[in-house]
Amino acid sequence: MRYVLFVCTHNAGRSQMAQAFFERYAPEDLRAESAGSAPAESVWPDVVEAMREVGIDLSSRKPQKIDLEMQLHADWAITMHCEDTCPYVPGVVEDWDVEDPAGKPLEVVRRIRDDIEARVKRLLAEHADDIRSDRTAHSRRLERLLPQLVAEFSETRTPEQIRACTDAVLGRFDDAAVRSFVEPLALRQTRDCLRAETCEALAV
């Protein structure tokens, strides 16, 4: 399972529409979440109306504030003019230049809705396989873990062995539902493997 995170400021318009369209068109192995840096109380009424016109009900959706677990959970992130409040995401971050529907008349919201729908369709048509196979988050976790492991095991293991073992252990967590514990768990398991006479991750 891979996750795409849509982020805008209030999570009351653009990111909600993007998540809903992604849920409509994406295959089952790709999931979406959305959040905002300063969430509103509710989804904008004209956004609810515009989405209702295309058969999607957002009336029960509640804007939510982006948190660390969401950021770590995302394999791919789409931001929408969040500027200095853009999230940290271990994987790919892409920015969409999409107009904010807040306070806009319904005819403008409809145009924004259609723009977002087209962008979501294009994302899935052009990048579904990239989202599935992207290893950016994996590679960044690997590079963060390696210095302390090399310092700890340099007298008993070669750098190549340490890297290969860490890479293999991290691979166990690539589909983890909760990502905030990946690095500490991977660090512990890698240390156990490297301390053992035979590393179970690689049989080295």
N, C-alpha and C positions, 0 to 999 in steps of 0.2 A: 504494500500500500504506500502511495506517495501523496503528499499534501501540498496544496497551493494555498498561500495566504494572501488575501486581498486586503489592502490597508489604505484608508483615507483618514481625514481628520476626525470626523464625527461618527463614522460607521452608521450613517443614517441615509445614505444615498448611493454613491458610486460603488463602494465596496460591497454593499448589500445586494445591489443589482448584479454585480459581477459574480458573487458567490452563487446567487440563485440561477443565473444562466449557466454557470459551470456545472452546477448540480443537475441541470436539465440535460446538458449535452455530453458530459464527460463519461468515459467508460467507468466501470465499477471499481477499478483499481486506482483511480485518481479521485481524491476527495478535496473539498475546499473548506476553508474557514475565512472569516473576515473579522476585522477589528478596527478600532480607531484610537488615536492618541488622546482625544478629548471627546469621548462618546456623548451623543445627545441622549435625551430622555427616551426618544422613540424614533422610528423611521419616519422621514418626512412624509406628510400626507399625500403630496402630489406624486412622490415616488411610489407609494403604496397604490395609488390610483393608476399610474402609468403601467405598473407591473401587473395589476389586476387585468388590464386590457389585453395582455398577452398570456393570460391564464396562470399567473404566478401570484400567490397570496403572501405578502410580506407583513400583513397586519399584526401577526403574533411574534414577529422577530424583534428582539431587543438589542440595541447597540451595546457592544461590549468593549472594554478597554483592553488594548493589547498588553499581554504580559510575557514574561520570560519564556514560559513553556510554549506558548504559541510561536514565538520566534524560533526557538530551538526545534520545534516540531516541523517547521516548514522546510520543504525541499526546494521550493521555488516561491518567490514572493513578487507580487505585483503592487507597487505603490502608485498613488494617484495624487501627485503634487503635495506630498506631506513635508517636503523640504527638510528642515532641521529636525523634524520629529520622525523621520523615516526609521524603520526598525532595524535592529541587527538581526540578520538571518544568516545561518551558516552556508546556505546554498546560494543559488542565483537570485539576484534582485533586478527586476525590470520596472521601469517607470512608464506609466501611461499618461499622456497629456489629455486628460478628460476634464471637461468643464464641471464645476460643482453645481448640482441642481438645487442647492439650498436657496429658497426664496424665489426661484424662477417660476414663470408661468408653466402651465401643464404642457403647452405645445413645445416649449424648450426642453422640459423634462423628457418628453417622448423622443426628441432628437438625441438627447444624451443616452437614454435607454437603448435606442437602436445602435448607437455608436458602440456602447459597451457590449451589446450582444454580438456585434460583428467582430469586435476584438477578442472576445472569449472564443468564438468559433475559430478564428484565425490562430489563436494560441494553441488550441487543441489540434487543429489540422497540421500546424507546423512544428509544434514542440511537445506533443504528448510523449513521443519516444524519448525526447531529451529529458523530460521531467522524470520519466521512469529510470533512466540510466545515469542521470547526473550524479557525480561523485564529489561535487565541490564540498558539501558538508562533511563527508567522510574524510576527504583530504585535509580539511582544516582541523578536524579533530585529531587526525594523525600527527600533523605538524605541531600541535599544542602538546601532545603527550610525549613525543619522542625525546625532547631535551632532558626531561627528568629521568626517563628510562635509560637513556644512554649514559647519563652521569652515574646512575645507580648500578648498572650492569656491565659497564665497559670492560671490567677486568675478567668477566666470565663469558661474555657473549660478544660476537662481532657486531658492528653497526648494522650489517645486512640482516643478521638473525633477529636483532631487536626490532628493526623496522618490519620485517616480514611477519614476526609474531604479533606485533601491535596491529598491523594491517588486518591479519586474519581474525584477531579477537574483535576488533571494531566491526568487522563484517557481520558478526553475529547480531549486531544491534541495528543494522541498516533499516530494518522494518519495525523497529520498536515503536509502540504506540505512545510511550512517554519518553521524551528525549532528554529531559533535564538531568537524568541519572546516568546517561550513556557514558560520559567520560570517566566519572569516578568508578563505575562498575567495570569498564574496559581496563582502566588502570590497574585495578585490583586483580582482575583475571590475568592480565598480561604479566604482572609481577609474579603471580603464582606459577604461570607457565615457565617464565624465565628462571625462576628459582629451582624448578624441578629438574631432575636429571634429563628427562625427555619432555620437550615442550609439546603438550597435547594439541595445541593449535596448528603446529606444523610437523610434529614428529621430528624435531631437529635435535 
